[in-house]
Amino acid sequence: MSKEIIFGLIDKLCEEKNLRPEEFLVLLNSVEDNFVMDYISRKAQEVTKKYFGNKIYIRGLIEFSNFCKNNCFYCGIRKDNLNVIRYRLSEDEIFECCKKGYDLGFRTFVLQSGEDLFFDDKKLVKLISRIKKNFSDCAITLSIGEKSFDEYKKYFEAGADRFLLRHETINNLHYKKLHPDDMSLKNRIKCLYDLKKIGYQVGTGFMIGSPYQSLKNIVSDLLFIKKFRPEMIGIGPFISHKDTRFCDFKSGNLNLSLILIAILRLMLPDRLIPATTALGTIDKTGREKGILFGANVLMPNLSPVCVRKKYELYDNKICTGEEAAECIKCLKLRLKKIGREIIISRGDFKKML
Ligand code: SAH
């Protein structure tokens, strides 16, 4: 395929025209071509700068429980992994994380956990209301998995603003290869539409290079995201975990992860797209590279250092040994090197198109 044709496809994306599936495949097959990668990185950065300048939003991630009732085959904290030392933070401990985060400049707290039934609606509503009452200028994002419409509504009414729920894969056969029979793609998608209906800013996404994923699957994921129009899009490479059936599968490809960030930035220019911890795990400067391909959000960890290692969704997760303050210092330096800076702001999605 000639460079002109491939560059032409990137230009077409820049004009926000739809690509045909086979055109997406051409792009996804070009990730080893440095000229293509440079070109799409430049275009994605132009668009990102147009909407967000050189500002990067930060979200403080609080991993408040690693108990989970589910058995997603890829996930290190799956229920049947008996090697995990389980923990849950108390309401006071979670609150302390927020306090620390607030002083460091965070105005969004992401509460993430396994699907832990100990945190029932009453406890969650109390927690959300308490954080909201004390940090009224902050946004709360939940990332706690699949719940009913009524439950999501209760958390929203208590003050939760946003919800992250990756669809993981939009292909049903692929979904079945990654999840046990008691989980369904249909329910996951229903949850996403419920969240949207209630009024949350919604994030979805998928892993890159998850076992049995084909490039065609990825194209379907892109088309689903385009149709669903989430406010936030989280994608990151799959990384194996030693205690799962996928322990011998290799990690998602760096360049493929980067080109997908750029493609999503060009498809949905005003959305919030993080450079994920997983991206920083497969490559020392993965998060910086993510930003250079159009990401505009970072999600540093605010969890107490003593539990960080226990929330291991995959092997060798980075930043499990540092205090939040150190992480922020390190990130500021890294961003400076690439001409970006952190902005102290809730960083809500604003419709700009
Ligand atoms: N229990 C919540 C939060 C899940 S963890 C939920 O169900 O939404 C957040 C994300 O981590 C998952 O959606 C998944 O895409 C990602 N993840 C899990 N295991 C992973 C692995 N081995 N490699 C990379 N990402 C992984």
Residues whose N, C-alpha, C, O or C-beta is under 5 A from the ligand:
A	BS01	SAH	Y74 C75 G76 S113 G114 E115 S143 I144 G145 L164 L165 R166 M207 P237 F238 I239 S240 H241 A278 L313 Y314
